[in-house]
Amino acid sequence: MTFNTENLEIIDINTICDVLNCSKNTAYSLLSETPEKEKITAWKIGSRWKCSRAALDEYIRRNSHI
């Protein structure tokens, strides 16, 4: 199995907060290791959450009503 990481941007909780203009507590509550409609699919490395920029963009697309 091959995995193309060329367009994969990994972001952390601070970037999520900046993009969504929210607090860390709110951002943490939006993260989930299993795909859910109202959550951002993410994973933990040690105790730190990470997600792809694509997952954050997908969350915004699914939950924006514009």
Secondary structure as UniProt FT lines:
FT   TURN            6..7
FT   STRAND          10..12
FT   HELIX           13..20
FT   HELIX           24..30
FT   STRAND          31..32
FT   TURN            37..38
FT   STRAND          40..41
FT   STRAND          43..45
FT   TURN            46..47
FT   STRAND          48..52
FT   HELIX           53..63
//
